[in-house]
Amino acid sequence: MIELTAGMIEKYLKEAFGTETSLVDYGDIGSLDKQGMKKFGYGKPLLVRFKVKGKIKETVISTMKGDNYGHQFYWDRAAILMFQYETSGKLKRHVKPMGLGYVDKSGKMIPLQEPDEFFILNEKLEGYDYFQDLDRIRRGGFLDADNDRAGELADWLADIHSLKKDDSHLYTRRVRDLIGSSECIMGLVDEAYSHPCEHFSRDRFISLEKRLIDWRWKLSHYTHRLCAVHGDFHPWNVLVGGPDRFSVLDRSRGEWGEAAGDLCCMAANYILFGLYEGNLFSENFRKMYMTYFDRYLERTGDMEILEVIAPFFVFRGLVIASPVWYPDHPETVRSSLLRFIENVLEEEVFDYAGFERYMR
């Protein structure tokens, strides 16, 4: 947890309240040894007394410590403090915020003045979206280079997944988020499908969620697998045709996670595009899917990934089968994907070479 010094606080106060501001005193307030039986807290508040144009004022500056309750990273903590800044003053009898800021890499406290929305600037890359290649293949324009590309993507994943991290709490958090967060499985069930749903009954959704609880406890034995991930490795987040052959966009949901999440994301999209062939699954997309899986397993030797991948396929399957996200699917495509996410949970080890049978 970052320590705020007198010098840091005084410089911040001058920036936030004007140059005629000076620090008078500061110290701990509400530390845990003064909170009775409660022995754990998220933050460490400081009582700060300062003078503005000769007038004494007081404020309480709070920072949060990183912990295993979803606050591991500074962006987790920033979201909570921004929420408190925006909403605290709207609640009767609630303490009113006096400012919001951050500590930069040099240790300087920087005030944020009346933030309303955040933005990010990224470099402009050359290339086009990879899904355009998949569309071309779907229309009969398969090239040998497309199969090479599938292998190349698997190589890249194998490389980034080789970076491991020893943090069982973080792996558990990622599994918890996979099942329960608003962007992942339960959020998709609620928001990416209307209820009652003509494609998937209420009983099937309930059964699916109950089965996922079993998988959550199964995955608790795989915390050693935590590794660097992209987090959203699908064809709309890959650019091809540029000078680096391909580039990726929109890293999501954290720096560390389960490799299976990345691997199944692109695989699920090969399955989706392959289903558009008609009654028989596309041979071209099957070839790319197998090259992708075989290359990844060959490069990593990680056969264990097949023991944990099923719930990640449920997440990706709920996205690509959603009538909200993909309203124009033929009924046969959507129903095949929905059968896949149910059946894949029923086997302890994913049969990647026999994936078609999960859709029957």
Helices and strands as residue ranges (DSSP letters): H 6-17, E 21-28, G 32-34, E 43-52, E 55-64, H 74-87, G 88-90, E 100-103, E 109-112, E 128-129, H 130-138, H 144-161, H 168-180, H 185-191, H 202-219, G 223-225, E 227-228, G 235-237, E 238-240, E 246-248, E 256-257, H 259-275, H 283-300, H 305-308, H 310-320, H 331-343, G 344-346, G 352-359
